[in-house]
Amino acid sequence: MSTEKVLQTLKEAGKPMKAGEIAQASGMDKKEVDKAMKALKAEGAIVSPKFCYWEPK
């Protein structure tokens, strides 16, 4: 599923990333990344250390 791919991309990067960077690194469409990130935020799997950047919890 796309949420797993987004989470995996964030873990592999080892640094906070923006949605556009996640889309580019994972090869996914940005809209798909945004949707997956919304789900991950809702379940508390990702956190934002600074505005517009996300990392795994």
N, C-alpha and C positions, 0 to 999 in steps of 0.2 A: 504494500500500500504506500501511497505517497507520503504519509506521515512518517513512516519508518525510514524512507529514503531521505527526507529532510533532516530527521534526527541524526541519521548516520553521517550525512554530509557535514553537519555542525560538529559532531564528535571528531571526525577525521580532520577538520580544519584546525581544531584546537584553539580557536579564537572566536570572539563574537563576530557575527556576519549580518549583513543586511539581506533582505529578501531577494533583491536583484543578484547579489553575489551568490546566494544559495542556489538560485535558479541557474545561473551560469555554471557553477561548479557541479551541479547534479545533472545538468542537461534537461531539466524539467521546464515547463512553461511557467512564467511568473504567476499567472492566475492560479495555477495548480499549487504552487508553493504557498501563496497567500492563504488558500483554503486549508492546506495542511497545517500551516502555522497557526491559524485560528483555532483548529482542533487541539493542537499541542498546547497552546496557551490555556485553553479551557481546562485541560486535564493537568496543567501545572508541570508539564514535561520540559518546557523551555522558559527562560527568564530573560529579562532585558537589563543588562548592566549599564547601558546608556541609551539615550534616545535613538530609536530605529535599528538598534543592533540587538541580536539575539544569540543565546548560547544555551546548551543543555543544562538542566538543573543539577 
